[in-house]
Amino acid sequence: MSSASHKSQAAGGVLIDEYDRVLLRRPKDGYGDYAWTYPKGRVDGGETVEQAALREVREESGWEAEIIEQVTGPGVHGDFEGDTTVTRFFLMRPLRVVGDFGRKETEAVAWATPDGARRMIGETTSGQGRGRDLAVLEGALGLVPEV
């Protein structure tokens, strides 16, 4: 039995704008040993994973977005395993800022080039989280033409 079967379902978004920049967030107090990561969180009862991903993006980044498609990666055809959750990520297009990000969970948000995003994610000290987020980035970039 996989260890993933004991982890909570989560959902998140990888926002890529018209300039091919990726939105990352710095979790409050380095939560989970993440330096920079994507908006994501647990799926609430009665929510679809898509609804949860859009909600988490709004709450943790202040952006309203639309889902383009689900992110997959090498050997990943559904959810990406992290330290405490299995997360389904969606490539998203940012639509508009709908408010400030929730400072309870997020210290900062930043847009980065793909290379900048790789460097920022590389600062994460959780090996599993860093590896997962880099795989998610490559999967998302693979869905965007000419990135």
Residue frames as qw, qx, qy, qz and C-alpha x, y, z in Angstrom:
[[0.000, 0.890, 0.456, 0.000, 0.00, 0.00, 0.00],
 [0.401, 0.521, -0.017, 0.754, 1.36, 3.42, -0.96],
 [0.283, -0.335, -0.457, 0.774, 2.09, 5.99, 1.73],
 [0.118, -0.116, -0.253, -0.953, 0.09, 8.41, -0.44],
 [0.423, -0.451, -0.709, -0.339, -3.12, 6.59, 0.56],
 [0.465, -0.555, -0.545, 0.423, -2.75, 7.97, 4.11],
 [0.225, -0.168, -0.009, 0.960, -2.29, 11.58, 3.01],
 [0.285, 0.666, 0.441, -0.529, -4.97, 14.23, 2.61],
 [0.485, 0.549, 0.493, 0.470, -6.16, 15.34, -0.84],
 [0.132, -0.677, -0.048, 0.723, -5.04, 18.84, -1.73],
 [0.538, 0.668, 0.412, 0.307, -5.32, 21.06, -4.80],
 [0.300, -0.656, 0.081, 0.688, -3.30, 23.94, -6.14],
 [0.552, 0.808, 0.206, 0.003, -2.64, 26.21, -9.05],
 [0.552, -0.214, 0.297, 0.749, 0.34, 27.10, -11.20],
 [0.300, 0.892, 0.233, -0.246, -0.43, 30.54, -12.62],
 [0.526, -0.072, 0.401, 0.747, 1.48, 31.49, -15.76],
 [0.213, 0.769, 0.206, -0.567, 0.85, 34.94, -17.21],
 [0.671, 0.729, 0.131, -0.015, 1.07, 36.31, -20.76],
 [0.157, 0.856, -0.491, 0.049, 4.79, 37.05, -20.20],
 [0.835, 0.114, -0.533, 0.080, 5.44, 33.38, -19.31],
 [0.016, -0.457, 0.623, -0.635, 6.07, 34.30, -15.68],
 [0.582, -0.293, -0.758, 0.016, 5.13, 31.90, -12.88],
 [0.397, -0.686, 0.120, -0.597, 3.42, 33.03, -9.67],
 [0.616, -0.053, -0.702, 0.353, 5.01, 31.74, -6.46],
 [0.467, -0.786, -0.046, -0.403, 4.20, 32.41, -2.82],
 [0.291, 0.349, -0.714, 0.532, 6.43, 32.51, 0.24],
 [0.614, -0.518, -0.586, -0.108, 4.68, 30.63, 3.05],
 [0.357, -0.825, 0.158, -0.409, 4.44, 32.38, 6.42],
 [0.532, -0.651, 0.524, -0.136, 7.37, 31.54, 8.69],
 [0.207, 0.456, -0.841, -0.207, 8.77, 29.05, 6.15],
 [0.785, -0.041, 0.400, -0.471, 5.86, 26.69, 6.81],
 [0.957, 0.206, 0.199, -0.052, 6.67, 23.12, 5.76],
 [0.572, -0.424, 0.430, 0.555, 10.29, 24.13, 5.06],
 [0.526, 0.629, 0.441, 0.366, 9.18, 25.80, 1.82],
 [0.263, -0.300, 0.071, 0.914, 10.98, 28.94, 0.63],
 [0.408, 0.303, -0.200, -0.838, 8.69, 29.47, -2.38],
 [0.255, 0.183, 0.948, 0.051, 5.83, 27.27, -3.57],
 [0.181, -0.310, -0.580, -0.732, 2.45, 27.39, -5.30],
 [0.512, -0.162, 0.284, -0.794, -0.88, 28.32, -3.78],
 [0.571, -0.046, -0.794, -0.202, -2.35, 25.03, -2.60],
 [0.331, -0.258, 0.612, -0.671, -4.27, 23.47, 0.25],
 [0.187, 0.131, 0.963, -0.141, -6.60, 20.74, 1.40],
 [0.300, -0.289, -0.612, -0.673, -9.90, 20.07, -0.32],
 [0.349, -0.057, 0.516, -0.780, -12.84, 20.99, 1.94],
 [0.297, 0.292, 0.902, -0.115, -15.87, 18.72, 2.23],
 [0.410, 0.731, 0.483, -0.253, -18.32, 19.26, -0.61],
 [0.157, 0.812, -0.318, -0.464, -15.70, 20.86, -2.87],
 [0.906, 0.395, 0.020, 0.148, -14.34, 19.46, -6.10],
 [0.703, -0.271, 0.121, 0.647, -10.56, 19.52, -6.48],
 [0.329, 0.496, 0.305, 0.743, -11.02, 22.23, -9.13],
 [0.291, -0.865, -0.232, -0.336, -13.05, 24.41, -6.75],
 [0.716, -0.626, -0.016, 0.309, -10.48, 23.90, -4.00],
 [0.645, 0.062, 0.197, 0.736, -7.60, 24.84, -6.34],
 [0.113, 0.667, 0.267, 0.686, -9.32, 28.08, -7.39],
 [0.507, -0.831, -0.181, -0.138, -10.19, 28.91, -3.76],
 [0.764, -0.429, 0.036, 0.481, -6.65, 28.29, -2.55],
 [0.490, 0.322, 0.214, 0.781, -5.23, 30.47, -5.32],
 [0.141, -0.801, -0.230, -0.534, -7.56, 33.33, -4.29],
 [0.658, -0.745, -0.106, 0.007, -6.85, 32.93, -0.57],
 [0.772, -0.406, 0.147, 0.467, -3.08, 32.48, -0.76],
 [0.506, 0.085, 0.318, 0.797, -2.18, 34.76, -3.69],
 [0.131, 0.587, 0.218, -0.769, -4.99, 37.29, -4.05],
 [0.178, 0.266, -0.602, -0.732, -5.52, 36.30, -7.70],
 [0.771, 0.310, 0.394, -0.392, -8.64, 35.04, -9.41],
 [0.027, -0.408, 0.790, 0.457, -7.72, 32.57, -12.12],
 [0.863, 0.225, -0.003, -0.453, -9.19, 30.11, -14.58],
 [0.692, -0.245, 0.667, 0.129, -8.13, 26.51, -14.99],
 [0.421, 0.559, -0.531, -0.478, -6.54, 25.59, -18.32],
 [0.871, 0.075, -0.460, -0.156, -5.73, 21.94, -17.64],
 [0.830, -0.541, 0.135, 0.016, -4.38, 19.51, -15.07],
 [0.136, 0.772, -0.621, 0.008, -0.61, 19.36, -14.65],
 [0.993, -0.101, 0.052, 0.042, 1.08, 15.99, -15.03],
 [0.047, -0.816, 0.569, 0.088, 4.73, 15.08, -15.01],
 [0.481, 0.369, -0.792, -0.069, 7.13, 12.23, -15.71],
 [0.335, -0.075, -0.912, 0.223, 5.60, 9.20, -14.05],
 [0.130, 0.305, 0.569, -0.752, 2.78, 11.35, -12.60],
 [0.100, -0.296, -0.709, -0.632, -0.63, 10.95, -14.17],
 [0.383, -0.718, -0.554, -0.176, -2.74, 12.39, -11.38],
 [0.404, -0.909, -0.007, -0.105, -1.60, 13.77, -8.07],
 [0.461, 0.563, -0.495, 0.475, 1.84, 14.84, -6.88],
 [0.750, -0.500, -0.398, 0.172, 2.94, 13.50, -3.50],
 [0.056, 0.758, -0.319, 0.567, 4.26, 15.95, -0.92],
 [0.121, 0.270, -0.788, 0.540, 5.25, 15.58, 2.72],
 [0.257, 0.146, 0.725, -0.622, 1.69, 15.58, 4.12],
 [0.614, 0.495, 0.284, -0.545, -0.68, 15.64, 1.13],
 [0.456, 0.179, 0.691, 0.532, -1.18, 14.40, -2.39],
 [0.149, 0.640, 0.115, -0.745, -1.90, 17.44, -4.52],
 [0.529, 0.537, 0.567, 0.332, -3.60, 17.81, -7.86],
 [0.168, -0.515, 0.097, 0.835, -2.17, 20.86, -9.62],
 [0.495, 0.714, 0.488, 0.088, -3.78, 22.82, -12.42],
 [0.347, 0.068, 0.238, 0.905, -2.20, 25.14, -14.94],
 [0.044, 0.808, 0.529, -0.256, -4.09, 28.42, -14.57],
 [0.299, 0.499, 0.207, 0.786, -4.38, 31.72, -16.37],
 [0.163, -0.383, -0.459, 0.785, -4.47, 34.74, -14.03],
 [0.104, 0.719, 0.589, 0.354, -7.56, 36.89, -14.58],
 [0.072, -0.785, 0.016, -0.615, -7.44, 39.69, -12.00],
 [0.223, 0.098, -0.682, 0.690, -6.24, 40.61, -8.54],
 [0.456, -0.587, -0.544, -0.389, -9.24, 40.20, -6.23],
 [0.547, -0.818, 0.028, -0.179, -7.63, 41.36, -3.02],
 [0.028, -0.711, 0.679, -0.182, -4.55, 41.00, -0.91],
 [0.659, 0.061, -0.749, 0.023, -3.25, 37.52, -0.22],
 [0.737, -0.624, -0.189, -0.179, -4.05, 36.03, 3.15],
 [0.154, 0.723, -0.545, 0.396, -1.19, 37.11, 5.38],
 [0.777, -0.417, 0.372, -0.291, -2.03, 34.36, 7.86],
 [0.929, 0.035, 0.348, 0.125, -0.51, 31.83, 5.45],
 [0.691, 0.511, 0.165, 0.484, 1.50, 33.86, 2.91],
 [0.421, -0.606, -0.018, 0.675, 4.35, 36.31, 3.52],
 [0.102, 0.595, -0.334, -0.724, 4.82, 37.38, -0.10],
 [0.781, 0.445, 0.438, 0.037, 3.90, 36.58, -3.68],
 [0.107, -0.650, 0.453, 0.600, 6.19, 37.06, -6.67],
 [0.820, 0.553, 0.060, -0.132, 6.15, 36.59, -10.43],
 [0.424, -0.579, 0.606, 0.343, 9.27, 34.87, -11.76],
 [0.539, 0.501, -0.557, -0.386, 10.66, 33.75, -15.08],
 [0.966, -0.043, -0.230, -0.108, 10.88, 29.96, -15.43],
 [0.646, 0.290, -0.489, 0.509, 14.61, 30.05, -14.54],
 [0.139, -0.456, 0.391, -0.787, 13.92, 32.38, -11.62],
 [0.820, -0.289, 0.005, -0.495, 11.15, 30.05, -10.42],
 [0.896, 0.084, -0.405, 0.163, 13.54, 27.09, -10.53],
 [0.359, 0.358, -0.499, 0.703, 16.04, 29.02, -8.39],
 [0.412, -0.409, 0.251, -0.774, 13.39, 30.19, -5.92],
 [0.926, -0.180, -0.143, -0.300, 11.90, 26.70, -5.54],
 [0.758, 0.266, -0.488, 0.341, 15.45, 25.39, -5.14],
 [0.022, -0.499, 0.481, -0.720, 15.71, 27.33, -1.85],
 [0.812, -0.358, -0.043, -0.458, 13.12, 25.01, -0.25],
 [0.090, -0.528, 0.816, -0.218, 14.79, 22.79, 2.34],
 [0.779, 0.050, 0.543, -0.309, 12.17, 20.02, 2.26],
 [0.158, -0.291, 0.811, 0.482, 13.66, 17.61, -0.25],
 [0.263, 0.406, 0.870, 0.099, 10.33, 16.02, -1.11],
 [0.190, 0.832, 0.358, -0.379, 8.58, 19.39, -1.39],
 [0.020, -0.686, 0.410, 0.601, 11.36, 20.87, -3.53],
 [0.198, -0.089, 0.886, 0.410, 11.42, 17.86, -5.85],
 [0.260, 0.592, 0.759, -0.075, 7.64, 17.87, -6.17],
 [0.151, 0.855, 0.162, -0.469, 7.46, 21.61, -6.90],
 [0.059, -0.534, 0.595, 0.598, 10.22, 21.41, -9.54],
 [0.219, 0.165, 0.919, 0.282, 8.41, 18.49, -11.21],
 [0.219, 0.746, 0.576, -0.253, 5.15, 20.48, -11.12],
 [0.047, 0.768, -0.176, -0.614, 6.92, 23.48, -12.68],
 [0.097, -0.282, 0.787, 0.540, 8.31, 21.41, -15.55],
 [0.219, 0.409, 0.884, 0.065, 4.93, 19.75, -16.08],
 [0.173, 0.818, 0.370, -0.405, 3.16, 23.11, -16.19],
 [0.004, -0.670, 0.391, 0.631, 5.75, 24.68, -18.49],
 [0.223, -0.042, 0.890, 0.396, 5.36, 21.71, -20.83],
 [0.251, 0.622, 0.738, -0.068, 1.71, 22.65, -21.29],
 [0.114, 0.874, 0.070, -0.467, 2.48, 26.24, -22.35],
 [0.767, 0.547, 0.169, 0.290, 3.52, 26.70, -25.99],
 [0.522, 0.637, -0.126, 0.553, 7.04, 28.04, -26.55],
 [0.466, -0.854, 0.178, -0.149, 8.14, 28.47, -22.92]]
